[in-house]
Amino acid sequence: MKSGEVVSDFQDMVSEVLIRHRSILDCLSKFQESTARVNRSITKTVTDCGCISINAIKQQFPQKESLKDCGKYMDSHIKGKLCENCREIIAEEMGNHLFYLTALCNLLDYNLEDLFGMQYNRINTLGHFLLS
């Protein structure tokens, strides 16, 4: 199955199974809740499990480097690697987040695959000037 088919099939399935939170207000609040749950699950990998740690400091890069090369000087601040349990929990929370993002797309009549394509084209066109 091609990735586009997976996205389209996923969007169709979300439309079929979304019953209780069909109101845009319910869907917005569930989307916000899913954001918080993703953040919380990542936080717990540090505070409960300890499989990763976060050592955040100011990002440093040489001023004489080109914008294109700056990325190699940026640090994620993550030390360690997710254990299987934490990886599974985060994947589940991110999946729920995708579900509610897709539900919002359905309610507002957006095609998720089109949004991916538009964002891809935007990144491809603006490149490093996007400054994400």
N, CA, C and O atoms as a MOPAC input file, in Angstrom:
PM7 MOZYME 1SCF
protein

 N      0.84700 1    -1.18200 1     0.00000 1
 C      0.00000 1     0.00000 1     0.00000 1
 C      0.89000 1     1.24200 1     0.00000 1
 O      1.84100 1     1.32000 1     0.77700 1
 N      0.59200 1     2.20000 1    -0.85400 1
 C      1.36400 1     3.42800 1    -0.94900 1
 C      1.02800 1     4.34600 1     0.21900 1
 O     -0.06200 1     4.26300 1     0.78400 1
 N      1.98000 1     5.23500 1     0.58700 1
 C      1.76000 1     6.11800 1     1.72700 1
 C      0.54000 1     7.00800 1     1.54600 1
 O     -0.18100 1     7.27500 1     2.50800 1
 N      0.29900 1     7.47300 1     0.31600 1
 C     -0.88000 1     8.28100 1     0.04900 1
 C     -2.16500 1     7.52500 1     0.30900 1
 O     -3.14000 1     8.09200 1     0.80200 1
 N     -2.16500 1     6.24100 1    -0.02500 1
 C     -3.33800 1     5.40700 1     0.23400 1
 C     -3.54300 1     5.22600 1     1.72500 1
 O     -4.67900 1     5.22400 1     2.19900 1
 N     -2.46400 1     5.07500 1     2.46400 1
 C     -2.56000 1     4.91700 1     3.91400 1
 C     -3.17100 1     6.16900 1     4.53000 1
 O     -4.05300 1     6.07600 1     5.38400 1
 N     -2.70600 1     7.33700 1     4.10200 1
 C     -3.23100 1     8.60000 1     4.62700 1
 C     -4.71000 1     8.72400 1     4.28400 1
 O     -5.51900 1     9.05800 1     5.14900 1
 N     -5.06400 1     8.46300 1     3.05500 1
 C     -6.45700 1     8.55800 1     2.62000 1
 C     -7.34000 1     7.56400 1     3.36500 1
 O     -8.42300 1     7.92100 1     3.82800 1
 N     -6.88200 1     6.31800 1     3.48300 1
 C     -7.64300 1     5.29400 1     4.20000 1
 C     -7.78700 1     5.66300 1     5.67700 1
 O     -8.84700 1     5.45800 1     6.27000 1
 N     -6.72900 1     6.20400 1     6.26600 1
 C     -6.76600 1     6.63100 1     7.66700 1
 C     -7.81000 1     7.73400 1     7.83600 1
 O     -8.60700 1     7.69900 1     8.77400 1
 N     -7.80700 1     8.70900 1     6.93400 1
 C     -8.76000 1     9.80700 1     7.03000 1
 C    -10.19300 1     9.28400 1     6.89800 1
 O    -11.08300 1     9.72400 1     7.62500 1
 N    -10.40900 1     8.37100 1     5.99500 1
 C    -11.74500 1     7.77900 1     5.83500 1
 C    -12.16900 1     7.02900 1     7.09200 1
 O    -13.31900 1     7.12900 1     7.51900 1
 N    -11.24300 1     6.27700 1     7.68700 1
 C    -11.57000 1     5.49900 1     8.87200 1
 C    -11.88800 1     6.41100 1    10.05400 1
 O    -12.81500 1     6.13900 1    10.81700 1
 N    -11.12000 1     7.49700 1    10.20700 1
 C    -11.39200 1     8.45000 1    11.29000 1
 C    -12.80100 1     9.00600 1    11.12400 1
 O    -13.54100 1     9.13300 1    12.09900 1
 N    -13.16800 1     9.33400 1     9.90300 1
 C    -14.49900 1     9.86200 1     9.63800 1
 C    -15.58300 1     8.86000 1    10.04200 1
 O    -16.63000 1     9.24300 1    10.56400 1
 N    -15.32300 1     7.59100 1     9.79800 1
 C    -16.30000 1     6.55000 1    10.11600 1
 C    -16.45800 1     6.33400 1    11.61600 1
 O    -17.57300 1     6.14800 1    12.10400 1
 N    -15.34500 1     6.35900 1    12.35000 1
 C    -15.40500 1     5.98800 1    13.76500 1
 C    -15.61100 1     7.17000 1    14.70800 1
 O    -15.93800 1     6.96100 1    15.87600 1
 N    -15.43100 1     8.39000 1    14.24500 1
 C    -15.62700 1     9.55000 1    15.10700 1
 C    -17.12200 1     9.78900 1    15.28800 1
 O    -17.80200 1    10.24700 1    14.36900 1
 N    -17.61400 1     9.48300 1    16.45000 1
 C    -19.03900 1     9.63200 1    16.72500 1
 C    -19.24700 1    10.60100 1    17.89400 1
 O    -19.94100 1    11.60800 1    17.75600 1
 N    -18.64700 1    10.29400 1    19.03400 1
 C    -18.89100 1    11.06800 1    20.25300 1
 C    -18.40000 1    12.50300 1    20.16800 1
 O    -19.05000 1    13.40800 1    20.69000 1
 N    -17.26300 1    12.72700 1    19.51800 1
 C    -16.65400 1    14.06000 1    19.51100 1
 C    -16.78500 1    14.70600 1    18.13200 1
 O    -15.82700 1    15.28400 1    17.61800 1
 N    -17.95600 1    14.60600 1    17.54800 1
 C    -18.18200 1    15.11800 1    16.20100 1
 C    -18.31500 1    16.64400 1    16.18000 1
 O    -18.07400 1    17.27700 1    15.15200 1
 N    -18.69300 1    17.22300 1    17.30200 1
 C    -18.77100 1    18.68100 1    17.37700 1
 C    -17.36700 1    19.26000 1    17.23500 1
 O    -16.40600 1    18.71500 1    17.77900 1
 N    -17.25500 1    20.36300 1    16.50400 1
 C    -15.95600 1    21.01200 1    16.33600 1
 C    -15.37700 1    21.39700 1    17.69400 1
 O    -14.16400 1    21.32000 1    17.89000 1
 N    -16.22500 1    21.80800 1    18.63300 1
 C    -15.73700 1    22.18800 1    19.96300 1
 C    -15.18100 1    20.98200 1    20.71500 1
 O    -14.12500 1    21.06800 1    21.34200 1
 N    -15.88800 1    19.87000 1    20.65100 1
 C    -15.38600 1    18.64100 1    21.28000 1
 C    -14.07000 1    18.22100 1    20.63500 1
 O    -13.12300 1    17.83400 1    21.32000 1
 N    -14.02700 1    18.30100 1    19.32700 1
 C    -12.83700 1    17.87000 1    18.59300 1
 C    -11.64300 1    18.77800 1    18.91700 1
 O    -10.52800 1    18.29200 1    19.10600 1
 N    -11.87400 1    20.08300 1    18.98200 1
 C    -10.79100 1    21.01200 1    19.34400 1
 C    -10.25800 1    20.72300 1    20.73600 1
 O     -9.04700 1    20.72200 1    20.95500 1
 N    -11.16700 1    20.47600 1    21.68100 1
 C    -10.70300 1    20.21200 1    23.04600 1
 C     -9.98000 1    18.86600 1    23.14400 1
 O     -9.02000 1    18.73800 1    23.90400 1
 N    -10.42700 1    17.86900 1    22.38700 1
 C     -9.73600 1    16.57100 1    22.37600 1
 C     -8.35800 1    16.69600 1    21.71200 1
 O     -7.40000 1    16.05300 1    22.14100 1
 N     -8.26200 1    17.51800 1    20.67300 1
 C     -6.98100 1    17.75600 1    20.01300 1
 C     -6.01100 1    18.41900 1    20.99400 1
 O     -4.84200 1    18.03800 1    21.07100 1
 N     -6.49400 1    19.40100 1    21.73500 1
 C     -5.65900 1    20.06800 1    22.73500 1
 C     -5.24700 1    19.10000 1    23.83300 1
 O     -4.09900 1    19.11200 1    24.27700 1
 N     -6.17400 1    18.27000 1    24.26800 1
 C     -5.86600 1    17.27300 1    25.28000 1
 C     -4.80600 1    16.29200 1    24.77000 1
 O     -3.90700 1    15.90200 1    25.51500 1
 N     -4.91500 1    15.90100 1    23.51100 1
 C     -3.93900 1    14.96000 1    22.95500 1
 C     -2.54700 1    15.60300 1    22.87800 1
 O     -1.53600 1    14.92000 1    23.04300 1
 N     -2.50100 1    16.91100 1    22.62900 1
 C     -1.21900 1    17.62500 1    22.64900 1
 C     -0.58900 1    17.53000 1    24.03300 1
 O      0.59900 1    17.23900 1    24.17000 1
 N     -1.39600 1    17.77800 1    25.04700 1
 C     -0.90600 1    17.71000 1    26.42100 1
 C     -0.44300 1    16.29700 1    26.77100 1
 O      0.54900 1    16.12900 1    27.48000 1
 N     -1.14200 1    15.29500 1    26.28700 1
 C     -0.77500 1    13.90900 1    26.58400 1
 C      0.54200 1    13.51300 1    25.90000 1
 O      1.33700 1    12.76200 1    26.46500 1
 N      0.76600 1    14.01900 1    24.68800 1
 C      2.05400 1    13.77900 1    24.02800 1
 C      3.16200 1    14.42000 1    24.85900 1
 O      4.17800 1    13.78600 1    25.14300 1
 N      2.96200 1    15.68100 1    25.24600 1
 C      3.96400 1    16.37200 1    26.06100 1
 C      4.21500 1    15.63900 1    27.37200 1
 O      5.36300 1    15.47100 1    27.78200 1
 N      3.15000 1    15.20500 1    28.02600 1
 C      3.28000 1    14.50800 1    29.30300 1
 C      4.01400 1    13.18000 1    29.13500 1
 O      4.85100 1    12.83400 1    29.96900 1
 N      3.72200 1    12.43800 1    28.08600 1
 C      4.38000 1    11.14100 1    27.90100 1
 C      5.88100 1    11.32600 1    27.65600 1
 O      6.68500 1    10.51200 1    28.10900 1
 N      6.25600 1    12.37400 1    26.95500 1
 C      7.68200 1    12.64300 1    26.74100 1
 C      8.33200 1    13.08700 1    28.04500 1
 O      9.44300 1    12.66500 1    28.36500 1
 N      7.64800 1    13.92800 1    28.78600 1
 C      8.16500 1    14.38200 1    30.07700 1
 C      8.40500 1    13.21000 1    31.02300 1
 O      9.41900 1    13.16500 1    31.71900 1
 N      7.46900 1    12.26300 1    31.04500 1
 C      7.59300 1    11.11000 1    31.94000 1
 C      8.77000 1    10.20500 1    31.57400 1
 O      9.27900 1     9.48400 1    32.43300 1
 N      9.20800 1    10.23100 1    30.31700 1
 C     10.39100 1     9.43100 1    29.97200 1
 C     11.60900 1     9.94000 1    30.73200 1
 O     12.52700 1     9.17700 1    31.03400 1
 N     11.61000 1    11.22600 1    31.03500 1
 C     12.71200 1    11.82700 1    31.79000 1
 C     12.48700 1    11.66600 1    33.28800 1
 O     13.37000 1    11.20500 1    34.01000 1
 N     11.28300 1    12.05400 1    33.75400 1
 C     11.04400 1    12.14300 1    35.19300 1
 C     10.69200 1    10.82300 1    35.86300 1
 O     10.99600 1    10.64600 1    37.04300 1
 N     10.06600 1     9.89700 1    35.15900 1
 C      9.69600 1     8.60700 1    35.74400 1
 C     10.65800 1     7.49600 1    35.34800 1
 O     11.22000 1     6.81400 1    36.20500 1
 N     10.84100 1     7.32100 1    34.05100 1
 C     11.66400 1     6.21800 1    33.56000 1
 C     13.15000 1     6.55900 1    33.60500 1
 O     13.96200 1     5.79200 1    34.12200 1
 N     13.48500 1     7.70600 1    33.06300 1
 C     14.88400 1     8.11000 1    33.02000 1
 C     15.65800 1     7.56800 1    31.83000 1
 O     16.88200 1     7.68900 1    31.78500 1
 N     14.96000 1     6.96900 1    30.85800 1
 C     15.67300 1     6.42300 1    29.70500 1
 C     16.31200 1     7.53200 1    28.86600 1
 O     17.29600 1     7.29900 1    28.16300 1
 N     15.75300 1     8.72500 1    28.94300 1
 C     16.39100 1     9.87800 1    28.31500 1
 C     16.51100 1    10.98300 1    29.34900 1
 O     15.80600 1    10.99200 1    30.35800 1
 N     17.40400 1    11.90000 1    29.08400 1
 C     17.50200 1    13.10600 1    29.90100 1
 C     17.57100 1    14.28900 1    28.95100 1
 O     17.85100 1    14.14100 1    27.76200 1
 N     17.31300 1    15.44900 1    29.49300 1
 C     17.33700 1    16.66200 1    28.69000 1
 C     18.35400 1    17.61000 1    29.30200 1
 O     18.26200 1    17.97900 1    30.47300 1
 N     19.31400 1    17.98900 1    28.49600 1
 C     20.36000 1    18.91400 1    28.93100 1
 C     20.31300 1    20.10200 1    27.97600 1
 O     21.02800 1    20.14200 1    26.97500 1
 N     19.45900 1    21.06700 1    28.30500 1
 C     19.21900 1    22.18800 1    27.39000 1
 C     20.12600 1    23.36600 1    27.72700 1
 O     20.18400 1    23.83300 1    28.86500 1
 N     20.81800 1    23.82100 1    26.71500 1
 C     21.64700 1    25.01400 1    26.80900 1
 C     21.40100 1    25.84900 1    25.55600 1
 O     20.78300 1    25.38400 1    24.59900 1
 N     21.88500 1    27.07100 1    25.57500 1
 C     21.71200 1    27.94000 1    24.41600 1
 C     22.36500 1    27.30500 1    23.19200 1
 O     23.48200 1    26.79100 1    23.26000 1
 N     21.64800 1    27.35100 1    22.07700 1
 C     22.18600 1    26.82000 1    20.83300 1
 C     23.32600 1    27.71400 1    20.35200 1
 O     23.20400 1    28.93900 1    20.33900 1
 N     24.41600 1    27.09900 1    19.96400 1
 C     25.59000 1    27.82000 1    19.48500 1
 C     25.92300 1    27.36200 1    18.07400 1
 O     25.90700 1    26.16700 1    17.78200 1
 N     26.21900 1    28.30200 1    17.21400 1
 C     26.72000 1    27.96000 1    15.88900 1
 C     27.57800 1    29.10800 1    15.39600 1
 O     27.32300 1    30.26800 1    15.71800 1
 N     28.59800 1    28.78100 1    14.61100 1
 C     29.49200 1    29.82200 1    14.09500 1
 C     28.74000 1    30.80200 1    13.20100 1
 O     27.95800 1    30.39700 1    12.34100 1
 N     28.97800 1    32.07400 1    13.40700 1
 C     28.29100 1    33.09600 1    12.62700 1
 C     28.72400 1    33.09900 1    11.16700 1
 O     27.99600 1    33.59000 1    10.30500 1
 N     29.87700 1    32.56700 1    10.88900 1
 C     30.37600 1    32.57900 1     9.51600 1
 C     29.85100 1    31.41300 1     8.68500 1
 O     30.12200 1    31.33700 1     7.48700 1
 N     29.10700 1    30.51100 1     9.30400 1
 C     28.54400 1    29.37700 1     8.57100 1
 C     27.33000 1    29.84200 1     7.76600 1
 O     26.64700 1    30.79600 1     8.13900 1
 N     27.08200 1    29.15700 1     6.66900 1
 C     25.90800 1    29.46500 1     5.86700 1
 C     24.66900 1    28.96600 1     6.60200 1
 O     24.75700 1    28.08700 1     7.45900 1
 N     23.53400 1    29.52500 1     6.26500 1
 C     22.28000 1    29.11100 1     6.87100 1
 C     22.04500 1    27.62100 1     6.64900 1
 O     21.53300 1    26.92700 1     7.52700 1
 N     22.41700 1    27.14400 1     5.48500 1
 C     22.25500 1    25.73300 1     5.14300 1
 C     23.04500 1    24.82400 1     6.08200 1
 O     22.59200 1    23.72400 1     6.40100 1
 N     24.20900 1    25.26600 1     6.52400 1
 C     25.07000 1    24.43900 1     7.36800 1
 C     24.79700 1    24.59100 1     8.86000 1
 O     25.36800 1    23.85200 1     9.66200 1
 N     23.94700 1    25.52100 1     9.24700 1
 C     23.67700 1    25.75800 1    10.66900 1
 C     23.05600 1    24.54800 1    11.35500 1
 O     23.29400 1    24.32500 1    12.54200 1
 N     22.27400 1    23.77300 1    10.63900 1
 C     21.59300 1    22.62200 1    11.22900 1
 C     22.53000 1    21.63200 1    11.88400 1
 O     22.16300 1    20.99500 1    12.87200 1
 N     23.73400 1    21.49200 1    11.35300 1
 C     24.65500 1    20.51200 1    11.93600 1
 C     25.22100 1    20.97200 1    13.27500 1
 O     25.86900 1    20.18900 1    13.97000 1
 N     24.98900 1    22.22200 1    13.64600 1
 C     25.45500 1    22.73100 1    14.93100 1
 C     24.34800 1    22.77200 1    15.98300 1
 O     24.61000 1    23.08900 1    17.14300 1
 N     23.12400 1    22.45600 1    15.59300 1
 C     21.99900 1    22.48800 1    16.51700 1
 C     21.90500 1    21.15600 1    17.25600 1
 O     22.17300 1    20.09700 1    16.68800 1
 N     21.52400 1    21.22400 1    18.51700 1
 C     21.44200 1    20.04500 1    19.36400 1
 C     19.98300 1    19.81700 1    19.77000 1
 O     19.24900 1    20.77400 1    20.01300 1
 N     19.57400 1    18.57900 1    19.84100 1
 C     18.21700 1    18.25500 1    20.28900 1
 C     18.08700 1    18.37700 1    21.80700 1
 O     16.97400 1    18.44000 1    22.32900 1
 N     19.19200 1    18.41000 1    22.50300 1
 C     19.26400 1    18.45500 1    23.97200 1
 C     18.84400 1    17.13500 1    24.61700 1
 O     18.79100 1    17.04000 1    25.84300 1
 N     18.54700 1    16.12400 1    23.81600 1
 C     18.14900 1    14.81900 1    24.34000 1
 C     19.39000 1    13.95400 1    24.48000 1
 O     20.18700 1    13.82700 1    23.55100 1
 N     19.53900 1    13.36700 1    25.64600 1
 C     20.63200 1    12.42200 1    25.89900 1
 C     20.01500 1    11.07000 1    26.23100 1
 O     19.06900 1    10.98700 1    27.01400 1
 N     20.54500 1    10.03100 1    25.64200 1
 C     20.01300 1     8.69600 1    25.86300 1
 C     19.08800 1     8.29500 1    24.73000 1
 O     18.99300 1     8.97200 1    23.70600 1
 N     18.41200 1     7.18200 1    24.93800 1
 C     17.53000 1     6.62900 1    23.90800 1
 C     16.26100 1     6.11000 1    24.57900 1
 O     16.31000 1     5.55700 1    25.67700 1
 N     15.13400 1     6.29400 1    23.91200 1
 C     13.87200 1     5.81600 1    24.46900 1
 C     13.89900 1     4.30400 1    24.64900 1
 O     14.33100 1     3.57200 1    23.75900 1
 N     13.43600 1     3.84500 1    25.80400 1
 C     13.27200 1     2.40800 1    26.01200 1
 C     12.01800 1     1.97100 1    25.24300 1
 O     11.23200 1     2.81100 1    24.80400 1
 N     11.83800 1     0.68000 1    25.08600 1
 C     10.70600 1     0.16700 1    24.31600 1
 C      9.36900 1     0.57700 1    24.93200 1
 O      8.43500 1     0.91700 1    24.20500 1
 N      9.26800 1     0.55000 1    26.25300 1
 C      8.02000 1     0.90700 1    26.91900 1
 C      7.66100 1     2.37300 1    26.64900 1
 O      6.52900 1     2.67400 1    26.27000 1
 N      8.60400 1     3.26700 1    26.83900 1
 C      8.35400 1     4.68900 1    26.60100 1
 C      8.06600 1     4.95700 1    25.12500 1
 O      7.19200 1     5.75700 1    24.79100 1
 N      8.80200 1     4.28600 1    24.25200 1
 C      8.58400 1     4.44500 1    22.80800 1
 C      7.15100 1     4.05000 1    22.44800 1
 O      6.50000 1     4.72200 1    21.64900 1
 N      6.66900 1     2.96600 1    23.03600 1
 C      5.31200 1     2.48500 1    22.76300 1
 C      4.26000 1     3.48000 1    23.26900 1
 O      3.28100 1     3.75800 1    22.57700 1
 N      4.46500 1     4.00700 1    24.46400 1
 C      3.51900 1     4.96600 1    25.04700 1
 C      3.46800 1     6.24300 1    24.21600 1
 O      2.38500 1     6.74100 1    23.91000 1
 N      4.62500 1     6.77100 1    23.85200 1
 C      4.67200 1     8.00000 1    23.05200 1
 C      4.03500 1     7.77700 1    21.68600 1
 O      3.30200 1     8.63600 1    21.19600 1
 N      4.30600 1     6.64200 1    21.07300 1
 C      3.70200 1     6.33700 1    19.76900 1
 C      2.18300 1     6.30100 1    19.88000 1
 O      1.48900 1     6.79600 1    18.99200 1
 N      1.66500 1     5.72700 1    20.94600 1
 C      0.21400 1     5.67500 1    21.14000 1
 C     -0.36300 1     7.08200 1    21.29100 1
 O     -1.39300 1     7.40200 1    20.69700 1
 N      0.30000 1     7.91700 1    22.08100 1
 C     -0.18700 1     9.28600 1    22.28000 1
 C     -0.08600 1    10.10100 1    20.98900 1
 O     -0.98500 1    10.88300 1    20.68200 1
 N      0.99100 1     9.92500 1    20.23600 1
 C      1.11000 1    10.62300 1    18.95300 1
 C      0.05700 1    10.12700 1    17.97300 1
 O     -0.47600 1    10.91300 1    17.18800 1
 N     -0.25000 1     8.83400 1    18.00800 1
 C     -1.30700 1     8.28500 1    17.16800 1
 C     -2.65900 1     8.90400 1    17.49200 1
 O     -3.42500 1     9.23800 1    16.58800 1
 N     -2.95600 1     9.05800 1    18.79000 1
 C     -4.20000 1     9.71700 1    19.19200 1
 C     -4.22300 1    11.16200 1    18.71600 1
 O     -5.26300 1    11.67200 1    18.30000 1
 N     -3.07800 1    11.81300 1    18.77800 1
 C     -2.97900 1    13.19500 1    18.31500 1
 C     -3.26300 1    13.27300 1    16.80900 1
 O     -3.97600 1    14.16500 1    16.35100 1
 N     -2.70200 1    12.33700 1    16.05300 1
 C     -2.98300 1    12.27800 1    14.61300 1
 C     -4.46500 1    12.03200 1    14.34400 1
 O     -5.03800 1    12.57700 1    13.40100 1
 N     -5.07200 1    11.20300 1    15.18700 1
 C     -6.49500 1    10.91500 1    15.03800 1
 C     -7.30300 1    12.21200 1    15.13200 1
 O     -8.14600 1    12.48200 1    14.27700 1
 N     -7.04600 1    13.00800 1    16.16400 1
 C     -7.84000 1    14.23200 1    16.34300 1
 C     -7.46000 1    15.31700 1    15.34000 1
 O     -8.31000 1    16.12900 1    14.97400 1
 N     -6.21400 1    15.35300 1    14.88900 1
 C     -5.84800 1    16.26300 1    13.80400 1
 C     -6.63900 1    15.89500 1    12.54600 1
 O     -7.17100 1    16.76500 1    11.85600 1
 N     -6.70600 1    14.61300 1    12.26500 1
 C     -7.43600 1    14.13100 1    11.09800 1
 C     -8.93000 1    14.40200 1    11.24500 1
 O     -9.60400 1    14.74800 1    10.27500 1
 N     -9.44000 1    14.24400 1    12.45300 1
 C    -10.85100 1    14.54300 1    12.69800 1
 C    -11.13800 1    16.01600 1    12.41900 1
 O    -12.16700 1    16.34600 1    11.83000 1
 N    -10.24000 1    16.89700 1    12.83700 1
 C    -10.40100 1    18.32400 1    12.53600 1
 C    -10.38600 1    18.56900 1    11.03200 1
 O    -11.17400 1    19.35900 1    10.51200 1
 N     -9.47900 1    17.88400 1    10.34000 1
 C     -9.43300 1    18.00500 1     8.87400 1
 C    -10.77000 1    17.60000 1     8.27300 1
 O    -11.28700 1    18.28000 1     7.38700 1
 N    -11.32900 1    16.49900 1     8.75100 1
 C    -12.61100 1    16.02800 1     8.22300 1
 C    -13.72100 1    17.03900 1     8.48200 1
 O    -14.51400 1    17.33800 1     7.59000 1
 N    -13.77700 1    17.56100 1     9.69700 1
 C    -14.84600 1    18.49600 1    10.04500 1
 C    -14.74600 1    19.79900 1     9.26400 1
 O    -15.75900 1    20.43400 1     8.97200 1
 N    -13.51700 1    20.19700 1     8.92500 1
 C    -13.30300 1    21.45700 1     8.20600 1
 C    -13.11200 1    21.24600 1     6.70800 1
 O    -12.77700 1    22.17900 1     5.97800 1
 N    -13.32700 1    20.01100 1     6.25800 1
 C    -13.26700 1    19.63900 1     4.84100 1
 C    -11.87700 1    19.86800 1     4.22600 1
 O    -11.74100 1    20.44600 1     3.14700 1
 N    -10.86300 1    19.40100 1     4.94100 1
 C     -9.49800 1    19.37100 1     4.40700 1
 C     -9.13000 1    17.93600 1     4.09500 1
 O     -9.49600 1    17.01600 1     4.82600 1
 N     -8.41000 1    17.75400 1     3.01500 1
 C     -7.85200 1    16.45100 1     2.68700 1
 C     -6.45400 1    16.41000 1     3.29800 1
 O     -5.59200 1    17.21600 1     2.94800 1
 N     -6.23700 1    15.46900 1     4.21100 1
 C     -4.96700 1    15.39000 1     4.93400 1
 C     -3.78200 1    15.20100 1     3.98500 1
 O     -2.72200 1    15.79600 1     4.18000 1
 N     -3.96500 1    14.38400 1     2.97700 1
 C     -2.89900 1    14.16100 1     1.99800 1
 C     -2.55900 1    15.45500 1     1.25800 1
 O     -1.39000 1    15.72200 1     0.98200 1
 N     -3.57000 1    16.25600 1     0.93900 1
 C     -3.33300 1    17.55200 1     0.29700 1
 C     -2.55400 1    18.48600 1     1.21200 1
 O     -1.67100 1    19.21700 1     0.76500 1
 N     -2.89300 1    18.45200 1     2.51000 1
 C     -2.16300 1    19.29700 1     3.46200 1
 C     -0.69100 1    18.89200 1     3.55100 1
 O      0.19500 1    19.74400 1     3.61500 1
 N     -0.44500 1    17.58300 1     3.55400 1
 C      0.94300 1    17.10600 1     3.54200 1
 C      1.65500 1    17.61400 1     2.29300 1
 O      2.79000 1    18.08600 1     2.36100 1
 N      0.98200 1    17.51300 1     1.16300 1
 C      1.56700 1    17.96800 1    -0.09700 1
 C      1.83400 1    19.46200 1    -0.10400 1
 O      2.89400 1    19.90300 1    -0.54900 1
 N      0.87900 1    20.24600 1     0.38800 1
 C      1.06800 1    21.70300 1     0.45000 1
 C      2.23800 1    22.06600 1     1.35900 1
 O      3.04700 1    22.93300 1     1.02800 1
 N      2.32000 1    21.40000 1     2.49900 1
 C      3.41000 1    21.69700 1     3.43300 1
 C      4.75500 1    21.25100 1     2.85500 1
 O      5.76200 1    21.94100 1     3.01400 1
 N      4.76700 1    20.11100 1     2.19300 1
 C      5.97900 1    19.63900 1     1.53600 1
 C      6.45800 1    20.66600 1     0.50400 1
 O      7.63500 1    21.02400 1     0.46200 1
 N      5.52600 1    21.12600 1    -0.32000 1
 C      5.88500 1    22.11800 1    -1.34600 1
 C      6.38000 1    23.41400 1    -0.71500 1
 O      7.30900 1    24.04100 1    -1.22600 1
 N      5.77400 1    23.81000 1     0.37300 1
 C      6.19000 1    25.03100 1     1.07100 1
 C      7.62200 1    24.89000 1     1.58900 1
 O      8.44900 1    25.78500 1     1.41700 1
 N      7.89600 1    23.76100 1     2.22100 1
 C      9.24000 1    23.51200 1     2.74400 1
 C     10.23300 1    23.41100 1     1.59400 1
 O     11.33500 1    23.95600 1     1.66800 1
 N      9.84600 1    22.72100 1     0.54300 1
 C     10.71300 1    22.53700 1    -0.61200 1
 C     11.03300 1    23.87900 1    -1.27700 1
 O     12.15300 1    24.10000 1    -1.73700 1
 N     10.05100 1    24.76200 1    -1.32300 1
 C     10.24900 1    26.07000 1    -1.95100 1
 C     11.07200 1    26.99800 1    -1.06800 1
 O     12.02100 1    27.62900 1    -1.53400 1
 N     10.70400 1    27.07900 1     0.21000 1
 C     11.37500 1    28.03100 1     1.10800 1
 C     12.68100 1    27.47700 1     1.67600 1
 O     13.57200 1    28.23900 1     2.05300 1
 N     12.79000 1    26.16300 1     1.73600 1
 C     14.01900 1    25.53300 1     2.23600 1
 C     14.42600 1    26.06300 1     3.59200 1
 O     13.61100 1    26.13100 1     4.51100 1
 N     15.67500 1    26.43300 1     3.71600 1
 C     16.23400 1    26.90000 1     4.98700 1
 C     15.66100 1    28.24000 1     5.41200 1
 O     15.80300 1    28.62600 1     6.57300 1
 N     15.02400 1    28.95100 1     4.51000 1
 C     14.46400 1    30.24100 1     4.85300 1
 C     13.14500 1    30.10600 1     5.62800 1
 O     12.60500 1    31.09200 1     6.12900 1
 N     12.63900 1    28.87800 1     5.71700 1
 C     11.45200 1    28.62300 1     6.50400 1
 C     11.75800 1    28.81700 1     7.98600 1
 O     10.89400 1    29.24000 1     8.75500 1
 N     12.98600 1    28.50700 1     8.38000 1
 C     13.47200 1    28.66200 1     9.75800 1
 C     12.59700 1    27.95100 1    10.77100 1
 O     12.20500 1    28.54600 1    11.77500 1
 N     12.28500 1    26.69400 1    10.52500 1
 C     11.49500 1    25.90500 1    11.45900 1
 C     12.34400 1    25.41100 1    12.58700 1
 O     11.84700 1    24.72200 1    13.47900 1

